[in-house]
Amino acid sequence: MKTEFTEAQLADPDIRESNQILRTCVHCGFCTATCPTFVLLGDELDSPRGRIYLIKDMLESGRAASKEEVVHVDRCLSCLSCMTTCPSGVHYMHLVDHARHHIEETYSRPLMERLIRATLAFVLPRPALFRAALAGARLAQPVKALLTGSSMTVKRLRAMLELAPPVVPLPGESARPMVYPAEGARRGRVALLTGCAQTVLAPSINDATIRLLTRMGIEVVVTAGQGCCGALTHHMGRQDSSHALARRNIEAWVREAEGEGLDAIVINASGCGTTVKDYGHMFREAEPGLRDRAARVAELAKDVSEVLAAFRYEPVREPPGIAVAYHAACSLQHGQQITAVPKSLLEQAGFEVRVPAEAHLCCGSAGTYNILQPEIAGRLRERKLGFLHRTGADIVASGNIGCLTQLGGGGLPVAHTVELLDWMAGGPAPAAVMAARARQEALAAG
């Protein structure tokens, strides 16, 4: 693709990189076939190729973002399926992130939209506030019946209430900084990103991760000072906020790496993993010390499935007779290019693994997307659930809390992959297994 940025524009490192990305695109259109929004809407501007044209024009002109550009960029899920498909290696992730930051800096959204986005950006990365917000959402459930208007604000408010769980779990043991010693001889030492939303919505995931790793002889440390990875605000274009959160994690993990040492930083929410593995790029223009520390953290970051495979996970229970529909989170299969390892681990654990049709397409979660774009997210959810049900599986397994939240309540129990692996290695049965057993018994009874 030909670009016409001026020399002055190219002095900006973000423009310079976006220019290189744009020049890589050859207009082939392979990305359109695997883009969820294009598959649903059939609009070229809601495909990666169409958005690339819009972003190019917006950045080249140097002007503020227009309403049309905002509409179509906002509809992008950042699922990164286009990057898996692209034969030219167009790094769409960095391009759309730049576009979102430009939109945030130059476009004035309607007041209610600004309030909703600001609330999400402030509350979600803070577990205590998020827990309080969910408690408030439970009390506000009767209001949901009154939210019947067709405005986007009403739809977003309704989506927030519908996504709130009926019961908020108690905080898990992993919520506080501490060291969890390895059982037996220590084979390794890792830090665990406990995250933000996941610690509130499903603390059992972190607890299962710690149990499983320590049982395998791996010491796990939850470092003081770590928190939200920054992904939620990063994908809303709020660069200052996301970089501040990332910097806090970098400093916390580097202190630990330089102290007792780390073999890996374990991440069990793949949306977070994609972002942490990109810290080196996020801080590429920072002062040398921070730039080097960010690159070191990015290199240490591993999805929990990568660590389990590297340390040779082994189950201890007999095969459970449970069929698992594996939902590949976009951030894992496209963002991190991890596809076979989670399925192999589940099969090794004794599960029958079934892969649904259209496994490459997003479920509609995508961070805050299912709140900010509820109609498209809802259609993607129903499409995904339909294919998952057709597998005839007993449980849906995935490696990302956003996907589990999006697909929960859809008629099939959902569990994080690590919860199932922990159970088969001697841990307690997750709630999804109990629900699946009850469902099996009910079906058998007729």
C-alpha positions in Angstrom: 0.0 0.0 0.0 1.4 3.4 -1.0 1.5 6.0 1.8 2.2 9.7 1.7 3.2 10.7 5.2 5.4 13.8 5.4 8.9 13.8 6.9 7.6 15.8 9.9 4.9 13.2 10.5 7.4 10.3 10.2 9.4 11.9 13.0 6.7 10.5 15.3 7.6 6.9 16.2 4.0 5.8 16.2 3.3 7.3 12.8 6.6 5.8 11.5 5.6 2.3 12.7 2.0 2.6 11.3 3.5 3.7 8.0 5.6 0.6 7.9 2.5 -1.6 8.7 0.4 0.1 6.1 3.1 -0.4 3.4 3.0 -4.1 4.2 -0.7 -4.5 3.2 -1.2 -5.6 -0.4 -5.0 -5.3 -0.5 -5.4 -9.1 -1.0 -8.6 -9.2 1.1 -7.8 -12.7 2.7 -8.5 -11.1 6.1 -12.2 -10.4 5.2 -13.1 -14.1 5.3 -12.0 -14.5 8.9 -13.1 -11.2 10.3 -16.1 -11.7 12.7 -17.7 -8.3 12.0 -17.4 -8.6 8.2 -18.9 -12.1 8.4 -21.8 -10.7 10.3 -22.3 -7.3 8.7 -20.9 -7.8 5.2 -19.6 -4.2 5.1 -16.1 -3.7 3.7 -15.5 -0.9 6.2 -16.1 -3.5 9.0 -13.3 -5.7 7.7 -9.6 -5.3 8.4 -8.9 -4.1 4.9 -11.6 -1.5 5.1 -10.5 -0.3 8.5 -6.9 -0.1 7.2 -8.0 2.3 4.5 -9.9 4.4 7.1 -6.9 4.5 9.5 -4.5 5.4 6.7 -6.6 8.4 5.6 -7.2 9.5 9.2 -3.5 9.3 10.1 -2.1 10.7 6.8 -4.4 13.7 6.9 -3.3 14.5 10.5 -6.9 15.6 11.3 -9.2 14.6 14.1 -11.1 11.3 13.7 -14.4 11.5 12.0 -17.6 9.8 13.2 -17.5 7.3 10.4 -13.9 6.3 11.3 -14.8 6.0 14.9 -17.9 3.8 14.2 -15.9 1.3 12.2 -12.8 1.2 14.3 -15.0 0.8 17.5 -16.6 -2.2 15.9 -13.2 -4.0 15.6 -12.9 -6.7 18.3 -9.1 -6.8 18.2 -9.5 -10.6 17.9 -6.5 -10.6 15.5 -7.9 -13.3 13.3 -6.8 -11.2 10.4 -3.2 -11.5 11.5 -3.3 -15.3 11.5 -4.8 -15.1 8.0 -2.7 -12.4 6.5 0.0 -13.8 4.0 1.9 -10.5 4.1 2.4 -10.3 7.9 0.5 -7.0 8.4 0.7 -6.2 12.1 -2.8 -5.0 12.4 -2.8 -5.1 16.2 -0.3 -2.2 16.5 -2.0 -0.3 13.8 -5.5 -0.4 15.3 -4.1 0.3 18.8 -2.5 3.5 17.3 -5.8 4.4 15.7 -7.7 4.0 18.9 -5.2 6.2 20.7 -5.6 8.8 18.0 -9.4 8.6 18.3 -9.2 9.0 22.1 -7.0 12.1 21.7 -9.0 13.8 18.9 -12.6 12.7 18.9 -15.3 14.0 21.3 -17.8 11.2 22.0 -21.4 11.9 23.3 -21.5 12.6 27.0 -23.1 9.3 28.1 -20.7 7.3 26.1 -17.8 9.2 27.6 -19.2 8.5 31.1 -19.7 4.8 30.4 -16.2 4.4 29.0 -14.6 6.4 31.8 -16.4 4.3 34.4 -15.3 1.0 32.8 -11.7 2.3 32.5 -11.7 3.3 36.2 -13.6 0.5 37.8 -12.5 -2.7 36.0 -8.8 -2.6 36.7 -9.5 -2.1 40.4 -10.8 -5.4 42.0 -12.2 -3.7 45.1 -14.2 -1.2 43.1 -15.2 -3.9 40.6 -16.5 -6.1 43.4 -18.5 -3.2 44.8 -19.9 -2.4 41.3 -21.1 -6.0 40.9 -22.8 -5.9 44.3 -24.6 -2.7 43.1 -25.5 -4.5 39.8 -27.2 -7.3 41.7 -29.3 -4.7 43.6 -30.1 -3.0 40.3 -31.4 -6.1 38.5 -35.1 -5.0 38.9 -34.2 -1.9 36.9 -33.2 -4.1 33.9 -36.9 -4.6 33.0 -37.2 -0.8 32.6 -34.3 -0.5 30.2 -36.4 -1.1 27.0 -35.3 1.9 24.9 -33.4 1.4 21.6 -30.6 3.9 22.3 -27.0 2.6 22.5 -26.8 4.0 26.1 -29.7 1.9 27.2 -28.3 -1.2 25.4 -25.0 -0.7 27.1 -26.5 -0.3 30.5 -28.6 -3.4 30.0 -25.5 -5.4 28.9 -23.6 -4.4 32.0 -26.5 -5.7 34.2 -26.9 -8.9 32.2 -23.2 -9.7 32.4 -23.1 -9.3 36.2 -23.0 -12.7 37.9 -25.9 -13.6 40.2 -23.3 -14.4 43.0 -19.9 -12.8 43.3 -17.4 -15.4 44.7 -15.5 -14.7 47.8 -11.9 -13.5 47.3 -9.5 -16.4 46.7 -6.3 -17.1 48.7 -4.2 -15.8 45.8 -5.6 -12.3 46.2 -2.8 -11.2 48.5 1.0 -11.1 47.8 2.8 -14.1 49.1 5.1 -17.0 48.2 3.5 -20.5 47.6 6.3 -23.0 48.1 6.8 -26.0 45.8 5.8 -29.4 47.0 8.8 -31.6 47.2 12.0 -30.7 45.4 11.7 -27.3 43.7 11.9 -27.6 40.0 11.2 -24.0 39.1 10.1 -20.6 40.3 7.4 -18.4 38.6 5.4 -15.2 39.3 1.7 -15.3 38.7 -0.3 -12.4 37.3 -3.5 -12.5 39.3 -5.1 -9.8 37.2 -8.1 -7.6 38.0 -11.5 -8.8 36.7 -10.6 -12.4 37.0 -9.7 -12.1 40.7 -13.3 -11.0 41.3 -15.3 -13.0 38.7 -13.4 -16.4 39.1 -10.8 -16.5 41.9 -10.9 -20.3 41.5 -8.8 -20.0 38.4 -5.8 -18.5 40.2 -6.3 -20.9 43.1 -6.3 -23.9 40.7 -3.2 -22.5 38.9 -1.3 -22.2 42.2 -2.3 -25.7 43.4 -1.3 -27.3 40.2 2.0 -25.6 39.8 3.1 -26.1 43.4 2.1 -29.8 43.2 4.4 -30.0 40.1 7.3 -28.7 42.2 7.1 -25.1 41.0 7.3 -22.3 43.6 4.7 -19.6 42.8 5.1 -16.0 44.0 2.3 -13.4 43.8 4.4 -10.2 43.9 3.5 -7.1 45.8 2.7 -4.2 43.4 1.4 -6.1 40.5 -2.2 -5.7 39.2 -4.1 -5.1 36.0 -2.0 -5.7 32.9 -3.4 -2.6 31.2 -5.2 -4.4 28.4 -8.7 -3.1 29.2 -7.6 0.5 29.0 -5.1 0.0 26.2 -7.8 -1.2 23.8 -9.9 1.8 24.7 -7.1 4.1 23.5 -6.2 5.3 27.0 -2.5 5.0 26.5 -1.4 6.9 29.6 -3.5 4.7 31.9 -2.5 1.4 30.3 1.2 2.3 30.3 1.0 3.3 34.0 -0.5 -0.1 34.9 2.0 -1.9 32.7 5.0 0.0 34.3 3.9 -1.0 37.8 3.9 -4.7 36.8 7.2 -4.4 35.1 8.9 -2.9 38.1 7.3 -5.5 40.5 8.3 -8.5 38.3 11.8 -7.2 37.6 12.5 -6.8 41.3 11.5 -10.4 41.8 13.5 -11.6 38.8 16.6 -9.8 40.1 16.0 -11.1 43.6 15.1 -14.8 44.0 14.9 -15.2 40.2 12.0 -16.3 37.9 11.7 -18.9 35.3 8.6 -17.4 33.9 5.7 -15.0 34.6 2.6 -17.2 34.4 -0.5 -15.7 32.9 -3.8 -17.6 32.9 -5.9 -15.0 31.2 -4.9 -15.0 27.6 -6.2 -11.5 27.0 -3.7 -10.3 29.5 -1.0 -12.6 28.1 -1.2 -11.0 24.7 -0.7 -7.5 26.2 2.1 -8.5 28.6 4.0 -10.2 25.8 3.8 -6.9 24.0 5.3 -4.8 26.8 8.6 -4.6 24.9 6.8 -2.9 22.0 4.7 -0.7 24.3 7.9 0.8 25.8 10.1 0.6 22.8 10.6 4.4 22.9 11.1 4.6 26.7 14.4 5.4 28.4 16.9 2.5 28.0 16.4 1.1 31.5 12.6 0.9 31.3 12.8 -0.3 27.7 15.1 -3.2 28.7 13.1 -4.1 31.7 9.9 -4.2 29.7 11.5 -6.4 27.1 12.7 -8.7 29.8 9.2 -9.0 31.2 7.8 -9.7 27.8 10.3 -12.5 27.3 9.5 -14.1 30.6 5.7 -13.9 30.1 4.1 -17.3 29.3 0.6 -18.7 29.1 -0.1 -21.2 31.8 -0.4 -23.9 29.2 3.1 -23.2 27.9 4.5 -23.6 31.5 2.5 -26.8 32.2 3.8 -28.4 28.9 7.4 -27.3 29.6 7.4 -28.8 33.2 5.7 -32.0 31.9 2.2 -32.0 33.3 0.9 -35.4 34.4 -2.6 -36.4 35.5 -3.2 -38.8 38.4 -6.9 -39.6 38.0 -8.5 -42.0 35.6 -10.2 -40.6 32.5 -13.4 -38.9 33.6 -15.6 -39.8 30.7 -16.3 -36.1 30.0 -16.3 -34.5 26.5 -14.9 -31.0 26.4 -15.6 -28.5 23.7 -12.4 -26.4 23.5 -13.1 -22.8 22.8 -9.9 -21.2 21.6 -9.7 -17.7 22.9 -8.7 -15.2 20.1 -6.0 -13.7 22.3 -4.5 -17.2 22.7 -4.8 -18.6 19.1 -4.3 -15.4 17.2 -2.6 -13.0 19.6 -0.1 -15.5 21.0 -0.3 -18.2 18.3 -0.9 -20.9 20.9 -3.2 -23.5 19.4 -2.3 -27.1 20.0 -0.8 -27.1 23.5 -4.1 -26.5 25.5 -5.9 -29.2 23.6 -3.0 -31.6 24.0 -3.0 -31.1 27.7 -6.7 -31.7 28.0 -6.4 -34.9 26.0 -3.4 -36.0 28.1 -5.6 -35.4 31.2 -8.1 -37.9 29.8 -10.8 -35.6 28.4 -12.3 -36.2 25.0 -11.6 -32.9 23.2 -14.0 -31.6 20.6 -13.4 -28.6 18.4 -16.4 -26.6 17.2 -16.9 -25.3 13.7 -15.7 -21.7 13.1 -13.2 -22.1 16.0 -11.3 -19.2 14.6 -14.1 -16.7 15.1 -14.5 -14.6 18.2 -17.2 -15.2 20.8 -17.9 -11.5 21.2 -16.3 -10.9 24.6 -13.1 -8.9 23.6 -12.5 -7.1 26.9 -15.2 -4.4 27.2 -16.6 -5.0 23.7 -19.6 -7.0 24.9 -20.6 -3.9 26.9 -19.7 -1.2 24.3 -21.0 -3.1 21.3 -23.7 -5.3 22.8 -25.7 -6.0 19.6 -22.7 -7.4 17.7 -21.3 -9.2 20.7 -24.7 -10.8 21.3 -24.9 -12.1 17.8 -21.4 -13.5 18.0 -22.2 -15.2 21.3 -25.3 -16.9 20.0 -23.4 -18.0 16.9 -20.5 -19.4 19.0 -22.9 -21.2 21.5 -24.7 -22.8 18.6 -21.5 -24.4 17.3 -20.4 -25.4 20.8 -23.7 -27.2 21.5 -23.4 -29.0 18.2 -20.3 -30.7 19.4 -22.4 -32.6 22.0 -19.8 -31.9 24.7 -20.4 -31.8 28.4 -18.3 -28.8 29.2 -16.8 -25.8 27.5 -13.2 -25.1 28.3 -11.3 -21.9 27.5 -8.2 -20.1 28.7 -9.6 -16.6 29.1 -11.9 -15.2 31.7 -13.7 -12.9 29.2 -14.7 -15.8 27.0 -15.9 -17.8 30.1 -18.0 -14.9 31.2 -19.4 -14.3 27.7 -20.3 -18.0 27.2 -21.6 -18.7 30.7 -25.3 -19.2 31.1 -25.5 -20.5 27.6 -26.7 -24.0 28.5 -23.2 -25.6 28.9 -21.1 -25.5 32.0 -17.8 -23.5 31.4 -14.5 -24.0 33.1 -11.0 -22.6 32.6 -8.6 -25.2 31.1 -6.3 -25.0 34.2 -9.2 -25.9 36.5 -9.9 -29.1 34.6 -6.1 -30.0 34.5 -5.8 -29.3 38.2 -8.7 -31.6 39.0 -7.2 -34.4 37.0 -3.9 -33.9 38.7 -5.5 -34.3 42.2 -7.2 -31.0 42.8 -10.9 -30.5 43.7 -13.6 -30.9 41.0 -14.5 -27.5 39.6 -18.2 -26.4 39.7 -18.5 -27.0 35.9 -17.7 -30.7 36.4 -20.3 -31.1 39.0 -22.8 -29.4 36.7 -21.8 -31.6 33.8 -22.2 -34.7 35.9 -25.7 -33.7 37.0 -26.5 -32.9 33.3 -25.3 -36.4 32.3 -27.4 -38.0 34.9 -30.5 -36.1 34.0 -30.1 -37.0 30.3 -29.5 -40.7 31.2 -32.7 -40.7 33.3 -34.6 -39.4 30.3 
